Amino acid sequence: IMNYFGLIQIGLILSSTTIISSLQCSHLPLQQRKVIDNSLRLLDKMGKKFPQRCLKEKMSFRFPTRVLQPKQKEIVGVVIEEIFQYIFYIFSKNLTLAAWDRTAMDQFQNGLYLQMEQMEACVTEKHTQNCQSKEVSRLKLKKYFQKIDCFLKDKQYDLCSWEISRAEMRRCLQLIDKVTRKL
């Protein structure tokens, strides 16, 4: 009898977890907007105003905006999750010369990580049927973020390279926000 009761409890826990996670997934676009708004606020809080001396080093990375306009809406979630992963990766680098507010930076990274976890739970294999379109998007994103990564390395992670990268990540998040508001 005890084993049977234990199995019923486990079944109830699993079914309630599934219900809770599906409810979270239905609210994902709203959650993303909140996370992005918070991330943008934290990006501003992390550093001060863009240094004038860095303007001469400004670089155009050219975000591949077409990756956020696939024919299938489901792929947008996969692409956004991947963008969050790349942003998290970029901001997990050598930040010693960035001279940013550490608390805001930690909160920014934590918010990205939590959003990636949430999206990973919601973006399932059934949503990734159009593999060719998804792979093209992945390659474009990889190339884009590699440019930023190489730029940081080439500049030896100096203050200006971080400020330029921070401005670029801000632009990225604004593009994602624009897309999620349309979903």
Secondary structure, DSSP 4 states (H G I P E B T S, - for coil): -HHHHHHHHHHHHHHHHHHHHHHHHHTHHHHHHHHHHHHHHHHHHHS-SPPGGGGGG-------GGGGS-SSHHHHHHHHHHHHHHHHHHTTS--TTT---HHHHHHHHHHHHHHHHHHHHHS-GGG---HHHHHHHHHHHHHHHHHHHHHHHHTTT-HHHHHHHHHHHHHHHHHHHHHHHH-
